[in-house]
Amino acid sequence: MSKHPELDSLRAVGFDMAQLTSGDLLSYSPINGAVLGRVATTSAAHYERAVAATAGAFLQWKAVPAPRRGELVRQFGALVRTHKPALAHLIVLEVGKIPSEAAGEVQEVIDICDFAVGLSRQLHGLTIASERVRHHMLERWHPLGPVAIITAFNFPMAVWSWNAALALICGNPVIWKPSEKTPLTALALAAILESVVRDFSDAPTGLSTLLIGERSVGEWLSRDPRIALVSATGSTRMGRDVAAHVATRFGRTLLELGGNNAMIVAPSAREDLAVRAITFAAAGTAGQRCTTLRRLYVHESRYSVLLERLRAAFASLPVGNPLEKDVLIGPLIDQGAYDAMQSALASARKAGGVVHGGERVNVPGNESGFYVRPALVELQAAIAVSQAETFAPILYVFSYRTIEDAIAANNAVTQGLSSSLMTQDLSEAELFLSAEGSDCGIANINIGPSGAEIGGAFGGEKETGGGRESGSDAWKAYMRRQTQTVNYSAVLPLAQGVKFDVG
């Protein structure tokens, strides 16, 4: 009998955890520290064969009509839907998310596939008026080349799919380097895609490749001139390294890096709405989202009452094994995350901050897991640790007097991913959304900074990296633009009135 019967359906696509008993990379469950499987990592020789196959696949895949490429993505999305419960359960086991969040992540994979299928018939350019008689100009988009996707542990399926679904319909093969903390989720999703590719007549060998390993694999991809685009999600430190390596060969990057997201609660804010939005955004996924709420600015007239409600809400959140009913806060990914959280809280206390919560929570039967109570930290002014991103459920709380002061504080960090304002004042809302307002890539009114939909472009400014993934026109990152001019006359007039008569 399978140790994890909820995953048995994935055997149909070639994924079987019972067979993952050898390999040099261990996957641990943050729930209890148990080893889920052992996976072989990519050698230099395997890497070379894989990238050579991917480069060859590009020559074939770019010639396949885009709607036909969309059909492959449609079939993949349909198969993910079939295996949604198993994939969600695997995320719970390997990441520690609660089931509803894990299922929501798999739904993102399905949704971006639906989006990409429609987009495969809309990869349109422009027609441009020419100044020359009987000429016309066009702007067309062509496939770019092999796309490397480097993902983080916290969204081990969704972020890859944002990139892969668009890259594939744009005519590019994909290479996936997942986090070394979540190899099993990558193996499962890659197996589903491979099962579709195998039976798809127009799909070449090497269309989708999975490379499992640590930092060295990412460095190989970043330095490899055969890789047209490196899309990397992770820390700002990692992004700097990737950007530097890719820049030396004039390649392209799409970077989704750190976030230090803020919310402003204005005098007119609906209190119940604010409490719900703050609690989910700050504590959901155990504070391990790039869009997690980390700084809260509350108008001085609302500060005391709102803080007491938040203290009560945070203290009552059910922390425990995410496989158990009614749990809302699962474990941190590992001891490194726990140590970083405790170090940040110690720094806040040393600077005069008042800390509520943040302690380790004992979960019987799962003592090796790193469970914590989400923390509220009262601060009078910004300190170094509140200006940095700690990937844990810590919310720094400040008071403010004017909306201009709050917006300035929102913008006064090096990251620029997501932001939000809770208000019923139209003038405040419009100011926050204007050029004088939030400097983030995402700005929300009356919702938290976390929980973006796939229809909008996802990404941020400054040290967040400037990349955009998922919806809107993010597809353009995976294609190359070509300006074309067609002369359908019998003469050759030159632009700008230049004369160059010959003969």
N, C-alpha and C positions, 0 to 999 in steps of 0.2 A: 504494500500500500504506500502511496506517495506521502512524504512527510508534509507536503503542502498541497492537498487535493484541489484547492481553489485554482491552482495553476495548471492542472492536468490538461485543460483544453489547448494549451500552448504547444503540447507535443505534436499536434497536427501540423505545425509550421516549423518544427525542428528544434524547439526549445524545451529542454528537459533538465531541471535543476539536479535531478538525481545523478546525472552524468557529469556534473561539474565537481569532480573530486580531485582533480590534479591541475596544476598550474601554479605560477609564482605570485599571482595577485589574489589576495583573499578579500571577499566581500563580507562585511560584518553588518548585522542588523543593529541599528541604534536602539531598538526596543529592549534588547537584553544582552547585546554584545556577542551573540551567537554567530558562528561562521555559517553563512548561507551557501557559499560556493567558492571554488578555486578556479581562476581563469588564467589561461596562458596569455602573456603579454607579447606585443609585437617586437620582433627582432628587426635589425637593420636590413637583413636580406628580405624578410617578408614585406617590410615597408617598400623596398625598391620594386618588388614585383607588383605590389598593389597599386602604387602610383603609376607605374608604366601601363597597367591595365586600364586605369582610370583615364589616362591621357588618350589611350586608344579608343575608349568608349565615347569620349567627347566627339571624336571625328564622325562617329556614326549617329549619336543621339541628337546632335545639333541639326542633322538633316531630316529628322523625323518631324512632321508637322506638329505645331504646338497643340492643337486640339487632341491629337493622338497621344502626345505626351501627357495631356491632362487625363486621358482615359486610364493611364497607368496609376496616376495619383488617385483617381476615383476608386479604382479597385482596391488600392491600399487602404484608403479611408474606410471603405466598406468592411474590410477584413479587421481593421482595428475596432470598428464598432462591434463586430461579432465577439471579439476577445476583450472587450472593455472591462468586464468584471475581473478577469484574470490579470490584466495589465495593472488595473488599479490596486489589486491586492499585492502585486509585486512591489509597487511604489510604497505601499504601507510598510512592507517588510524591510525594504532596503533604504528608505529615506525616513520613515517614522511619521509620515503624514497621517492625519485622521482619514478615514475612508471617504468622506464626502469631498475633501480636498484632493485626494488621489484620483477619485472618479472625475472631478472637475478638470484635472490636468489631462487625463486621457480624452475628455471631451474637447479640449483645446486642439488635440491632434486631429480629431475628426473634423472639427470646425475649420481648421486651416486647410485641410484637404478639400472641403466643400468650396471654400473661398478660391483656392488655387485652380480647381476645375473650371469654374466660371471665368477666372482670369485668363486661362489658356486660350480663350477666344477673344481676348481684349488687350493683347500686347501691342497696342497701337502707338504710332508716332504722330507726326504732324505733317501737314502740307504748308509750305511757306511761300509767300509771294516773292517772285524774282524781279529784280530791276531790269533784267535783260529781256528783250523781245523773244517770244516763243521759247522760253525756258520755264521750267518749274523746279522747285526745290522740295525735297522730302527729308524728314527725319525718321530714321528707322532704328529699331532695336534688335540686336543680334545676340545669340548666346555668347557668354563671356568665356567660359572654360571651367575646368574642375574647381569645385568649391569645397574647401575644408571647413568643417564645423566643429568647434571646440566648445563643449558645454560644461556647466557646473552641476553640482550634486542636487541643488535644491529644486530644480525643475528638470529632471533627467530625461523626460520625453518631450514636453511641450516646446522647449526652446529649439531643440533639434528639428522638430517638425515645422516650426515657423520658417526655418531656413531651407530645409530639405524640400518641402512641398513646392515652394516658390522656385528654388534652384532647378528642380526637375522639370517643371513646366516651362521654364525659361531656356531649357536646352542644355543644362549642365549636369554632369555626373557629380556625386557627392561622396566625400570622405568624412567619417565621423570619428572624432577623438572624444569620448565621453570622460567625465570625471572618473578618476581611479577609485572613488568612493561608491560609484553606482554602475559597475560594469554589467550587472545582471539585467537591469532595466534596458540598457542599451542592446544587449544580446537578444532580448525578447523582441523588441521593436524592430531591430534589424532583421531578425528571422522572418517576421511578417512581411516586411518589404521584399526580402530576397525571394520568398515564396511567390510573390506576385511577379517579380522580375523574371523568374525562371519560366513562367508560363506565358509571358508577354512577348509575342513574336518580334516586335520591333526593339526590344530592350537588349542592348549589347552586354557582354561580359564586362564587369568592372563598373557598371552604372552606379552601384552603391557599395561602399566599402566601410568596414568597421575596423578601426585600429585601437587596440586597448593598451594602455601604458601610462606612464607618468609624464613628468615634464619634458623629457627628451623627445617624445613623439610630437608634442606640440611645437618644439623647436625645429624638428625636421620639416614639419609642414610649413612653418613660417619662413624657413630659408629656401624652400624648394621652388625654383622658377616655373615649374610645371603647374603649380597651384595658382589659379588666377585670382581667387578671393579667399581670404581667411576670415571667417566670421567667428569671433571669440567672445564668450560670455564668462565673466569671472571677476577677479579683483583688479583694481587699478594697477597694482604692481605687475600682474600678469599681462595686462593690456599694454603697458609701456614696453615690455619686452617683445611682445608680438609685433607691435607697431614698428619698433626699431628694426627688427629683423626683416619684416616685409618691405619696409621703405627702402632698404639697401638694394633691393632688386626691383623697385618701382612696381610692386604688386599692390593689390587693393586689400583694405581691411574694412570690416564692419564690427565695431566694438561696442559691447554692452557691458559696462563695468560697474563700479560702485554707486551706491545711492545713499543719501542721508536725508530722507524725505520728511517734510514738515506739514503740519496742519495748523491753520489759524481758526480759532473759535471766536467769532465776533459777538458783540452784545445782543444782536438779534437772533442768534442761532437757536434752532430747536434743540433743546437739551437732550431729550430722549434719542433723537437722531444722532446727535454728536457722540453720546456715550457708546451707542452701538457701533458707529463708524470707527471711533478711536480704538475700541477694544479689539475688534477684528483686525484692523490694520496694524496694530502694535503687537498683538499676541498671536494672531493666526500663524500657522506653520511654524510655531515656536520662534517667531521673529526672524525666520530664515528666508525671507523674500528680498529681492533687490528693491522692491517697492514698499517694504515694511515701514510703518510710521515710526520714526525715531525721535522727532522733536515736535513738541506741542506748544503753541503760543495761544494762551487764553486771555481774553480781555480781563483787566483787573476787576471789573464789576461782576464777573462770572467765576472768577478763579476758585474761591474757597468752596463754593457749592459743587462745582464740577469736579474738583479734585477729590472731594469726599466720595462722590458717586463713582469715580474711577477707581479709587482705592477699594471700595466695596466690590466693584465688578471684577477687578483683577484678583482679589483675594478669593472670590467664589468660583473662578474658572476651574473646571475639572481637569486636573493634570494627571496623566497616566498612560498606560499601555493603549495605543490607538486602536488595537483590535478589540478593546472592551467597549461596551455600550456607553454612550453619553460623554465619553472623553472628548475634550475640545483642544487640549494642548498635549501633543506628543513630546518625544525626547528631542534634545539637540543631537546633531549628527554624530558627535564624538567628544572625547575629552578635550581636544583642542578648542572646540567651540565653547565648552563649559569654562575652561581656564581663561579664555579671552573675555567672557562675560564677567567673571569674578574680578579680573584685573581691572576692567572698566569701572565696575562698581566701587572698587577700592579707591581708584583715582577720584571718582566723584565724591566719595566721603571725605577724602583728604582735602579736596577743594572746598569743602563746606556744604556739599549737597546732602539733602535728606532723602534717604533711600527707603522705599517701601517695597517689600518683597525681594525677589532675586535669589532666594535661598534654594538649595538643592532639595528636591522632593523625593522621599523614599517611596518607591512603588514595589510592593511585595512581589517577590518572584522575578523582578526585573532590576535587581540591585546594580547590575553592571551598566544599565542605561543611565544617561545623563539627563534627568528630568529636573526642571527648574520652575519656580514660581515666576511669572512675568513681573518685571520690576518697574516701578515708577520712581523717578528721581526728580525732586524739586531743586531747581537752581535759580539763583538770582540773576546770573548772567552766564553767557557762553563760556565754556572751558574747553581745553584741548580735546578731552575725550568725547564731549558732545558734538564736536565739529568733525569727528571721524566716524566711520561706519564700523560698528561692532555687530557681527552677524548673530544676534541673539535678541530675546525679547526685553529690551530696555527702552523705556520712553522717558526722555528728558522733558520736564514741564517748566515753562516760563510764563510770566504774565507780561502784558503789554498795554500801552495806553492808546496809541493811534494806529490806524490801519497801515499808515506809511511805515511806522516803526516795525510792525509785524512783517510786512513785505520785505523790508530791508533785512530783517533777521532770517527770513526764509531763504533769501538769496546769499547770505553771508557764509556759505560753505563752498568747498571746492567741487562738490558733486552737484549735478543738476538733473536728476531723473524725474521724480514725481512730487506733486504738491497738491494741497487742497485748502479750501476755505469753506467754513460752515457759516452761512449768513442768510438773512432774508432781505438784506439791503441791496437793491439793484446797483447802486452806485459803487458799493464796495466790490460786488461781484465783477462788474465790468472793469474796474481798476485792476483787480487781481489778474484778469484775463488779458489785459492790454499789454502793450510794449513796456509800460512802466511797472508791470506787475511781476508775477512769477517768472523766473528765468529758466524754468525747468522744461524738459521736453513734454511733460504731461502736467496739465493743470485742471483741477476738478472743483466743482461747486456742489456742496452738500452731499458729497460722498468722500470716502477716504482716498488716500493715494494708492491703495493696493486694489488689485482685481481688475486689470485692464481687459477689454474685449479684443478679439482678433481683428475686428474691422478697422481699427485705427492703427497708425504706425506707432510702434513701441520703441522708446529709446530716450536718451537724454543728452544734455550738453555738458561742457566743461570736462571734468575728470570722469564723467560717466561714459565718455567716448565719442559721442556724436552720431553713433549708428542708429539706423531705424530698421526694425524687423516687423514681420507680420503683415498688417493691412495697409490701406491707402495705396500709395505708389512705391512702397518699399521694394517691389519687384525690380525696379530699375537698378538696384544695387547689384543684381545678378546678371545684368546684360551690359553690352557695350553699345553706345550711341554712335550712329553713323549719319552724317549729313550728306545728302545726295543731290546732285544737280543734273537735270536732263535737258539737253538742247535738242529741240525738234524742228529747228530752222535749218536753212542751207548756208548760213553765215556764222561768224564767230565773234559776236560783240563781247568785249571784255567788261568786267565789273568796274565800277567807279569811273567810267568813261575813259579808261586807259586806251591809248592808241599804240599799236605795235604792228604796223603794216609790213608784210613780207612779200616780195616779188611784185 
